[in-house]
Amino acid sequence: MNELTWLVLLAALFVLQHLGVTSTGMRGRLVRAMGEKAYVAVYAAVSILLLVLLIRAYNAATPAVPLWPAGDLLRLVPLVLMPLALLLVIGGVMTKNPTTVGVVLDGGSEVPVDGVLKITRHPVQCGILIWSVGHLVANGDLPSLIFFGAFALISGLGMVLIDRRKEVVFGEGWAAFRDATSLLPFAAVASGRQSLGLADIGWVAPVVAAALFVALWWGHVWVSGVPVGLGW
């Protein structure tokens, strides 16, 4: 099995684990068989193992078949998008969100929408999607399409599947939260369903995101073997 085939196999397994288990009845059966805590522990361990193997396979994948010319202009794309992606991920981790595992949404029509939830109700997933698409565009080769495409598929389709699952679980409470937010970033703000100001985001998430942006800029070559240069 060559490096590219190995990358395809691991990417498929990674997608299957995240979408084929959590978004189907399989998750419920596993939880009933193992217990919630055991399931979460095993799921996390498998995710980390697959992620490490996937990254190693991507770095080793040959040949790097070019799909489109990735010039200096396209290399600027992730550099421009990464601040927003990091803000969404950091802000999403810091904000209580009914789209995440273990958070219970109370019934009723009054649903608090705080922080980056005003931008999107799926901030972490959107941040990962922005990261993956930006890097895919900037690289323009087949291994990058497979690697970053797997993350884009998981995050993009995952948001839709999460919405469907939460609507069944939370009913009217979810409908109120859904109507007050948007899946696409800034769509609720653009439609007038939300207002967004600097005070809504606060200062902690932007500062942490900015610090992480600088750290990733300088450490990118150690993570991927590729310096940032004009873009990521």
N, C-alpha and C positions, 0 to 999 in steps of 0.2 A: 504494500500500500504506500503510494507516494505521499508527499507532504500535503498537496492540495486535496487529495481524496480524504486524508485524515482530518483536514480542516473542515471539509464539508460534513463529514460524519459527526464531529464534535459539535459543530454549529447546529445540526439537526437535532442532536440529543439535548442541547441547551434550550432550543426553542420548544421541543417536546416536553421537557420537564416543566417549563414555566407556563406554557399554554395548555398542554395536554393533560396536566395533572390538576393545576389550580383552577382551571376554567371548566372542568367536567365533574361528573359525579365521582370520579376516582378519588378526589381529595376527601370527600365525605367517608368513603369506604375505608381509606387508609387511616383517617382519624379515629373511626370507630374501632378499627382493629388494633391500633397502636396507642391511642390516646393522643390528645392535643399536643402536649409538651414533647412527647417522643417524636411525633410527626414533624413538628417544627424543627427539632434538633437534627433529625435525619435529612429533612429537606434542605436546611441550611448547609449541612456538611456536603451533601451532593452538589449543591449549587457552587460552593467554593471550589470543590475539586474540579468540576466541569469548567468553571471560569479559568482556573489556573492552566488546565490542559488546553483550553481554547486559545488563550493568549499565547502560550508556547507554540501551538500549531500555527497561529497566524504569523508569528515572528519567523517561523521556519519555512513557511509556505513558498514553494517555487513551482513553476515559474510565476513571476509577478506580471501576468498578462495584462497589458494596458487596454483599458476600455474606452478612455477618452483622454485627451491631453490635459494633464494636471499642471498648468502653468502657475506663475506667481499670483495671478489674479484669483484663481480658485483656491490657492493656499491661504489666502486672506479670509476665506469664508469661515472656517472654524475659529479663527482668531477673533472675528467679530461676534460670533454666536456664543462662544464659551462663557463670557461674563453672564449672559442671561441664563444659560444652562446651569451654571454653578449657583446662581442666585435662586433658581427654582428648586434645585436639589437641596441646598442648605436650608432655605426657607421652608420647604416641604417637610423636612425632617423635624424642624423646630415647631411646626404647627399641627395641632390636633386636627385630624382629617378623617371623616367617616369612610373614605375610600381605602384606608389602610387596614391591615389585619388587626383585629382585637379592639377596634374602636366601635362603640355602640352609638347609634344615632337615635335620639329620642323622637317620638312622634310629635306631631304638631306642625304648625305653619311657620313658626319663628325659628329660623336656623342661623346660627352665627357663622359669618363668613369673614375670616380674619386673615391678615398677612397676605402671603402669595396666593391664597385661595381666591382672592379677588382677581388674580391673573388667570388662573386655571384651577379646576378642582382636582387635577392630577399633576401637581407640580413636579414630583420626583420623576414620574414617567415621562412627562414633557421634557424635563431637563435631559434625561437619557436619550430621548428621541432627537432632540436638537444636537446633542453631542455626536450621536452616531451618524446622523445625516450630514452634518458639517464635515466630519472626518471622511466619510465615504466620498463626498463630492471632491474634497481636496486631494485624495489619493488617486482615485480614478483607475484602479486595477482590480482584477478578479478576486484575489484574496481579500482585499478591503471590502468589496461588495458582499462577499460571504460573511466576513467577520462583523462588520458594522451593520450589514443588512439584518443579521440575526437579532441584534439589539434593537434595531428600528422596528422590526416585526413584533418583537415581544412587547415593546413599550407602546407602539401605535395600536396594535390589535388588542393589547392588554387593557388599555383604557376603555375601549368599547365593551369588552367582556366584563370588566369590573362594573361598569354602569349597569349592565343587564343583571348581574348577580345581586348588586346592592338594591336595585329596584324591587326584586323579589323579597329580599331579606327585610328591608326597612319600610317598604310601602309608601304611605303618604309623607313620612318624614324625609325619605329620599327624594320624592318629587319636589318638595319645597327647596331642598338643598340644590338639586339639579337645576331648577328654574332660576335660582339666584346666582348660579355660577356658569362656567362654560368649559367645554372640553378643549377647544382651541384657545391658546393664549390670547388674552386681551379681548376676546370676542364679547364677553359679558360687559366689559367697560365700553367697547365701541357701540354696543346696542343700547346703552343707557341703563342696563340692569344692575350695574355696579359703578361706584365711583372709586377712583384710585389716586392716592396721594402719597408723598414720601412718608408721612406719619403712619400710614397703613402698613408699610413694610418694616418700619423701624430701622435701627442702625446696626443691630447685631448681625443679621443675615448678610447685608451687603459687605460689612467689614470682613466677616469670615470668608465670604465668597471671593472678595478681592485678594485676601491673603492666600487663599488656595489657588487662585489664578496665577499669582506671582510664583508660588511654589511649583506649580505644574509647568509653568513656562521654563523655569530654570532646571527642573528635574525631568523634563520630558524625554531628554536623550537617555536618561538612566532607565526610564520605564519602557520605552519603545525602541531605543537605539537610534532614534531620529531626532535631531535638534529642531527646535521650533522654527528658526529662521523667520521668513515672512509670515508663515501661518502654521497651523497644526496639521 
